[in-house]
Amino acid sequence: MKVKPSALFPLLRSDTQGQLLAALELSDRGETATDLARLVGTSLPTATRELGRLADAELIAVESVGRRAVYRPNRHHPLSDAVRQIALFTYGPHPVVARELATVPGIAEAAIFGSWAARRAGEAGPPPGDIDVLVVGDPDRDALYDALSRAEAALRREVNATVLAPDAWAAVDDPFVSTLRARPSVDLAVDTRGTG
């Protein structure tokens, strides 16, 4: 089966490769292939194959810990800083924004929409400049803006939120909501109604 190159950054072999690089760049402790496969939503054989390619290129380091292989970014590679920037710019928005929004009370749903989501879905176009986030619920506004600021610092780009009440998001006759629903989006799987 021919692997389709990444629409977010065509120099990457695949979306899976980009997601794996971003997950490793965001990990503080290193990750196993099993953990990485779960984090990026792919099969273990696919994760293992892509990790092998990255290790062969010496972009990531592999360490044996007992019977397990633990993967980390190779900070000694001459392109380490560039790889980190590429991984976070292209595939970092999903895990970074999800992590930061998980700290905000009152969110029922959240998703990335706009140009980043369109590229992630494979639509051709210029690189996305900012990250557009839909937040459904009644979030604590101070906590939300703090979370967005942390995401912006990590991603080095603007992160904008559109906040809608659940009844507004459920509206079937609202043109803005209809447009959002018709376009690509990436679910952030955030539900913090019970947080706080």
Secondary structure by P-SEA (a helix, b strand, c coil): ccccccccccccccaaaaaaaaaaaaccccccaaaaaaaacccaaaaaaaaaaaaaaccbbbbbcccbbbbbccccccaaaaaaaaaaaccaaaaaaaaaacccccccbbbbbcaaaaaaaccccccccbbbbbbccccaaaaaaaaaaaaaaaacbbbbbbbbccccccccccaaaaaaaacbbbbccccccccc
